[in-house]
Amino acid sequence: MKGKYVVALIISLVLIVGTAYVAIVGVGENKNGSVEEINLGLDLEGGVSITYAPSKADPTSVEIQDTLYKLQLRLDEYGYTEGEVYLEGSSRINVDIPGVKNADQVLLEMGKPGKLAFIDEDGIVWLTGADVKNAEPGTDTSGMTRDYVVHLEFTPDGVTKFAEATTKNVGKPLYIYYNDEPLLAPTVNEPILNGQAVINNMGSLVNASQLAANIRIGALPLELIELRSNVVGAKMGQDAIRTSILAGLIGISLVFLFMIGFYRLPGVVSSIALIFYASLMIVSLSLFNVTLTLPGIAGIILSIGMAVDANVIIFSRIKEEIGSGKTLKASVKSGFKKATSAIVDGNATTLIAAIVLYIMGTGTIKGFAITLMIGIAVSMFTSLVMTRLLLSSLVGMGLRDKKLYGVDLGHKSVQVIEKRKVFFAVSVVIILIGLVMMPVNQATRDSFLNFDIEFVGGTSTLVSVGAGQGYLTPEALQEAVKDLVVEATGQTTPQFQNVTGKDEFIIKTPSLTSEERLALSEALIEKYNITSDDIESESISATVSGEMRRDAIIAVLVASLCILIYVSFRFKDFWFGMAAVVALVHDIFIVFAVYSIGNVPINNSFIAAMLTIVGYSINDTIVVFDRIRENMSLERKFSYKDLINMSISQTMGRSINTSLTTFIMVGVLYIVGVTSIREFALPLMIGILSGTYSSIFIASPMWYIFKINHDKKLKKKIIE
């Protein structure tokens, strides 16, 4: 009999090693499935991302498509062949350009209309860019110094128009305008009949080449308004990858130690299964061509925590079954069977939040949702299939000493229902302090919460000054950098924020134009002797920020409604769903209270984290509810109070352990991660703590209150 278990173990280990090999090395010449083949987002690779909207109210589909086409041509002309132009929604246009070195210059040029016009003194437009057949950069060495020029060749109609324009304006200036700005005002000495013209004094060959490219491409069919832009230096992206990998390695190593120390042999199995999980995630991201972003990395690390959570549920149930007197083989089989419903329901509710996030999110938030969805699927397969196969094989081969698995000797009874008012009071006090701080914040900081630029519009510039510059307080930053910002941008009220533990600081201003951003970058580069790779900036218009506030509220409401329906259906009790939603709303309010008290910036990452908390909070609550549902089916009938207290007592250790392992992963990410990752990790850590508290001390007591009141009304109705 042992032979088949040996074969099963060998097959499992070969599958794990094979998957790890593919994740590291890949398959074939293209290294398909390997970590090298994963597409990196702009926040990891560095580059520029811009979102435009047409200034025209109702552009036609033809105008939209022509604009997309000509923007792509501009990318090709600039040599950014890996750049991508695509439509978002019905009319918004996104431009993503990885690996850009002169990002601010690209922002300056990309969305310009590209309108060329020859205008006389009376304002008569004689020619436009449509009359130009070709434009080429060149040099003129006929003078004392070298001059960079653009040679123009006109179309047949253009030749005629230019001849007429120069004939009627002899002795007068003929102004050359580009994007409604005068470039030159040459005086016409004589009629030019051969259709040849030169734009001189371009300053550099780069300027001449860019102008020639825009003229060749022609004017954009639509005038574009920049709604949002994000510039990430290549060094910033490399630092993000390095610190995120380091955080993952440290976090998962600590989790391994915890699992082995607490669960013994099953902990070793869990660690091997997690290696398989990580490898399979890499292969999946590569094969499915998923673009990995910073929030995506956070999603992977969070899903690792959820994979550990599933193993904790299984191993806790196995220890209970051993403690009840069953054989080891029967305990393993029963433990997996009893844990399955909690794992499936918990992951399903988190999946609901991820789906809502994917549908309603944009950009990097979609990337986070995709990686979380893949992570959920992979973690369920890992825990329910791979972990079971490994553990069952070891048991079948003869490793049946119960000391290797641990024995649950019972649970100390906790009186949660009796003390529910105390637990409710703790939450109410924290939430009330947060609410009281809101008007205080409004009076002192002109905002009841510290909304970042994603919610109010503006430009945020993150500057990495490098080691040796020392820690700068906000006051010192104000003194050191304010004059520079004011001179470069004209904005007189910049805000400064240092990044704790990092040689970085953030400058926040109202929305800057591309010219102002370029001037600010050049001034910072000169002052701190850094490069453009050390500067990351993001601009968001008030229009987009208003939409994000609205979409965030709708997303939370939609996710809560979907979860309410799912839990009510799965548990065949509406009050389970209501109690679960109350618990997650509690967690949302707690996080908001902490942000209000600490004046922590609320941004795009915060919204993604909040929706993750919605799913994670429910995942924790589901485990307790699953035990209540199981205990309700026992032959012995319990009162609601005894039923809940018993169920919480049985699951409290698991709740603490699984939250601790997830908190370790996210906590390490917060400690060593880059600024944007830390902004994402902070609300997650608060949510994990709050979710653990609410699943034990809020959700179940709320279900108790709902059921007692419901039964009272039912009895009263029957009597009547």
KEMARTOR-717241 format. One record per residue (C-alpha): x, y, z; residue in one letter. Coordinates in steps of 0.5 Angstrom, whole numbers, plus 500, padded with zeros to 3 digits. Example, Ala and Ser with C-alpha at 12.3 -4.5 7.8 and 13.67 -1.06 7.14 Angstrom:
<pts>
525491516A/527498514S/
</pts>
This chain:
<pts>
500500500M/506505502K/508504494G/502509492K/504514497Y/511514495V/509515488V/504520489A/509524493L/515523488I/510526483I/508532487S/515534488L/517533481V/511538479L/513543485I/520543482V/518543475G/514549476T/519552480A/524551474Y/520554469V/518560473A/526561474I/529559467V/522558462G/521554457V/524555450G/528560447E/523565449N/523563456K/516563456N/513562463G/519565467S/520571471V/524575466E/518574461E/513578466I/511585463N/512590468L/508596469G/511603468L/511604476D/516598476L/520599469E/519607469G/516611464G/510616462V/503614462S/498620460I/490620460T/487625455Y/480627454A/478631447P/476638449S/470637444K/464635447A/461630442D/467627438P/466622432T/468615432S/472617426V/476623430E/477619436I/480613431Q/484618427D/487622433T/489615436L/493613430Y/496620429K/499619437L/501613435Q/505616429L/508621434R/511615438L/514612432D/517618430E/520619437Y/523612437G/518610442Y/516603439T/514600445E/509605447G/502604446E/496608445V/489606447Y/482608448L/479608455E/471608455G/468612449S/473618448S/479618453R/485616450I/491613454N/498613452V/503609456D/511609454I/516605458P/523606459G/523614457V/529618459K/526625457N/519624460A/518631462D/519633454Q/515627452V/509630456L/511637453L/510634446E/505629446M/499632446G/500638442K/495639437P/501640432G/498646428K/502650423L/500656420A/502662415F/499668417I/500675415D/499682418E/492682417D/491675420G/489672414I/491664414V/495663407W/497656409L/496650414T/500644416G/495640411A/499644405D/506641407V/508635404K/514633408N/518636413A/526635415E/531637420P/537640417G/543644419T/545651416D/552653416T/552659411S/553664417G/558665422M/555660427T/551653425R/544654425D/539648426Y/533649421V/527645418V/526644411H/519645408L/516642402E/509643400F/503640396T/501642389P/496646392D/501649398G/506651392V/500655389T/498658396K/505659398F/507663392A/500667392E/502669400A/509671398T/507675392T/502679396K/506680402N/513683399V/516687404G/512685410K/513679415P/509673414L/508670421Y/509662422I/505659428Y/506653431Y/500651436N/498658436D/505660438E/509665433P/516661431L/518666426L/516672423A/521673416P/520678412T/518677405V/523680400N/521677394E/515672391P/517665392I/515660387L/518654387N/515651394G/521651398Q/521654405A/526654411V/524655419I/531657422N/533658429N/531652432M/536652437G/538644437S/537638432L/533635437V/528641437N/528641429A/527634429S/521634433Q/518640430L/519636423A/516630426A/510633428N/509637422I/509631418R/504627422I/500633421G/495636426A/491632431L/484631429P/482633436L/485638441E/486634447L/486636455I/491632459E/487629465L/492625468R/499624467S/504619471N/512620470V/516614474V/524614473G/527608472A/531608478K/525609482M/522603478G/528599480Q/528600487D/520598487A/522591484I/528590489R/525592495T/518589494S/522582492I/526583499L/520584502A/517578499G/523574501L/523576508I/516576509G/515569507I/521566511S/518569517L/511565515V/515559514F/518559521L/512561524F/508555520M/513550522I/514552529G/507552530F/504546526Y/510542526R/510537520L/504540517P/508547517G/513544513V/508541508V/505548508S/512551506S/513547500I/506548498A/507556498L/514555494I/509551489F/504557490Y/509563488A/512559482S/505558479L/504565480M/510567476I/508562471V/501564470S/503572470L/508570464S/503566460L/497570461F/501576459N/499580465V/502587466T/505587473L/505593477T/506596484L/499594487P/500588483G/506586487I/502588493A/496583491G/501577490I/503578497I/496579500L/494573496S/500569499I/497571506G/491568504M/494562502A/497561508V/490562511D/487556508A/493552510N/492555518V/484553517I/486546515I/491544520F/487547526S/481542524R/486537523I/489538530K/482538533E/480532529E/486528533I/484531539G/477528539S/481521538G/481520531K/486516527T/491520524L/489518517K/482519519A/483526522S/487529516V/481527511K/476530516S/480536517G/480537509F/473536508K/471540514K/475546512A/473546505T/467550506S/470556510A/476556505I/471556499V/466561502D/472566504G/476566498N/469567494A/468573498T/475576497T/474574489L/467578489I/471585492A/477583486A/472583481I/468589483V/475593483L/477590476Y/470593473I/470599476M/478601477G/483603472T/490603471G/494600476T/488598480I/486593475K/493590475G/492589482F/485586481A/488581476I/493579480T/489578486L/484574482M/489569480I/492569487G/486567489I/485561484A/492559485V/492559493S/485555493M/489550488F/495550492T/491549499S/486544497L/490540492V/497540493M/498541500T/493535501R/497531496L/503532500L/500531507L/496525505S/502522502S/507523508L/501520513V/500514508G/508513508M/508512515G/509518519L/503518524R/506520530D/501525533K/507529536K/509531529L/502534528Y/500537534G/494535538V/488540540D/487539547L/480543547G/479551548H/478555553K/471558553S/470565552V/464569554Q/464574548V/456575548I/456577555E/461582554K/459585547R/457592550K/464593552V/467591545F/462595541F/464601546A/471600544V/469601537S/464606538V/470610542V/475610536I/470611531I/467617535L/474620536I/475620528G/469623527L/471629532V/478630529M/474631522M/472638524P/478639527V/482638521N/477642517Q/479648521A/486647522T/488644515R/482646510D/480639509S/476634514F/481628511L/487629508N/485627501F/491626496D/491629489I/487623486E/481626490F/482634489V/486634483G/493637483G/501635482T/505630486S/512630485T/516625489L/524626489V/529621491S/535626493V/540620495G/544617501A/547623505G/542628504Q/540627511G/533627514Y/529633513L/523636517T/517639513P/519645516E/526644513A/523642507L/519649506Q/525653507E/530649503A/525648497V/519653497K/523658493D/525653488L/518651487V/515658487V/520660482E/520654477A/512653477T/509660479G/505656485Q/506660491T/503655496T/506648495P/506643500Q/512639503F/512632506Q/518628508N/518620507V/519617514T/526612513G/527614506K/532620503D/526622499E/520628500F/514629496I/512636493I/504637492K/502643488T/496645484P/496642477S/502644473L/503644466T/508640462S/512646462E/512648469E/513640471R/519640466L/522647469A/521644476L/525637474S/531641472E/531646478A/531640482L/536636478I/541642479E/540643486K/541636488Y/545633483N/541628481I/538625475T/531625472S/530618474D/530620481D/524624480I/517621480E/511625478S/503625478E/498630475S/490629476I/485634474S/479636478A/475632473T/478625474V/479626482S/471627482G/470621478E/475617483M/471619489R/464617486R/467611483D/470609490A/463610494I/460606488I/465600488A/464599496V/457599496L/457594490V/462590493A/458590500S/451588496L/454582492C/457580499I/451580502L/447576497I/453571497Y/453570504V/445570505S/445565500F/451560502R/449560509F/441560508K/440566513D/439573511F/442575518W/449572517F/449576511G/447583515M/452581520A/458580515A/456587512V/456590519V/462588520A/466590514L/462597515V/465597522H/472596519D/471601514I/470606519F/475604523I/480605518V/477612516F/478614523A/485612524V/486616517Y/483622520S/486622527I/493621524G/492625518N/494620513V/494622506P/488618502I/489616495N/488611489N/492606493S/488607499F/481605495I/484599493A/486597500A/479599502M/476594497L/481589499T/479590506I/472589505V/474582502G/479580507Y/474582513S/469578510I/474572509N/475572517D/468573519T/466567514I/471562518V/467564525V/460563521F/462557518D/463554525R/457557527I/453553521R/457547523E/455547530N/448548529M/447542525S/449538531L/444533535E/445537541R/441544541K/445550544F/442557545S/444562541Y/449565546K/452558548D/453557540L/456563539I/461563545N/463556543M/464557536S/468563537I/472559542S/474554537Q/476559532T/479564535M/486561535G/486560528R/483567527S/489570530I/494565527N/492567520T/491574521S/498574524L/501571518T/498576513T/500582518F/507579517I/507579510M/504586509V/508589515G/515587512V/512590505L/511597509Y/517597512I/522596506V/517598501G/517604496V/513610498T/507608493S/507601496I/507603503R/501607502E/498601500F/500597506A/498602511L/491601510P/491594509L/495593516M/490597520I/484593516G/487586518I/487588525L/480591525S/478585521G/480580526T/477584532Y/471585528S/470577526S/471575533I/467581537F/463585532I/460580527A/458574531S/454579537P/451582531M/448576528W/446574535Y/442581536I/439580529F/437573531K/434574538I/430580535N/427576529H/425571534D/422575538K/418579533K/416572530L/413569536K/409576537K/406575530K/405568532I/401570538I/397575535E/
</pts>
